[in-house]
Amino acid sequence: METPIGDMTNEHEDLASAPGDEVARRKRSRASGRLLDLKAAEAYSGISVWTLRDLIASGDLPVVRPPRLRRGWIDRADLDRAIADWEGGGGR
């Protein structure tokens, strides 16, 4: 007996293979390490990239810059500490 083409699709495929799920997985893994890039720090803290840049430029948020690299990362512990300080009224 012939099977119609529509019945040959597997409706129980692994959903993680969907393109949108792959993007979500990469975002989660990006924010899972100790050092966060600006986008991951934004996702982690809810603070916009531009505000994070301003905080780094003003010296209110430390940045980790390995030697000979322009790029910097934010240490998750520094970000948590800064947020705790701001909650306690330590912000400007």
C-alpha positions in Angstrom: 0.0 0.0 0.0 1.3 3.5 -0.9 1.8 6.0 1.8 0.9 9.7 1.0 4.0 12.0 1.2 2.5 14.0 4.1 2.3 10.8 6.3 6.0 10.2 5.8 7.1 13.2 7.8 8.2 12.5 11.4 6.1 14.7 13.7 8.3 13.7 16.6 11.6 15.0 15.4 13.9 16.5 17.9 12.7 20.1 18.4 16.2 21.3 19.3 17.1 21.0 15.6 14.7 23.9 14.7 16.6 27.1 13.7 15.0 29.2 16.4 15.9 26.7 19.1 19.6 26.7 18.0 19.7 30.5 18.4 18.3 30.1 21.9 20.7 27.4 22.8 23.7 29.6 21.7 22.4 32.5 23.7 22.1 30.3 26.8 25.6 28.9 26.3 27.0 32.4 25.7 25.7 33.5 29.1 26.7 30.4 31.0 30.4 31.2 31.5 32.1 33.4 34.0 33.1 36.1 31.5 30.2 37.7 29.6 30.4 39.7 26.4 28.2 42.8 26.3 25.2 41.0 24.7 25.4 38.1 27.2 25.7 40.7 30.1 22.7 42.5 28.7 20.7 39.2 28.6 21.9 38.2 32.1 21.3 41.6 33.8 18.6 43.3 31.8 20.9 46.3 31.5 21.2 47.6 27.9 24.5 47.3 26.0 24.8 51.0 25.8 24.4 51.5 29.6 26.9 48.7 30.2 29.3 50.6 27.9 28.7 53.8 29.8 29.3 52.1 33.1 32.6 50.6 31.8 33.7 54.0 30.4 33.0 55.7 33.7 34.9 53.1 35.7 31.8 52.0 37.6 31.9 48.5 36.1 35.2 46.7 35.7 36.1 45.0 32.4 38.4 42.1 31.8 40.8 42.9 28.8 43.4 40.2 28.1 46.8 41.6 26.9 46.9 42.8 23.2 43.1 42.5 22.7 40.8 45.4 22.3 37.8 43.4 23.2 36.7 43.2 26.8 34.4 40.9 28.9 32.5 41.5 32.1 33.1 39.2 35.0 29.7 37.8 36.2 30.9 38.3 39.8 31.7 42.0 39.1 28.3 42.5 37.5 26.5 40.9 40.4 28.5 42.9 42.9 27.8 46.2 41.1 24.0 45.4 41.0 24.0 44.6 44.7 25.8 47.9 45.4 23.3 49.8 43.4 20.4 48.2 45.2 21.9 49.2 48.5 22.1 52.8 47.4 25.8 52.7 46.5 25.2 54.0 43.0 25.7 57.6 41.9 
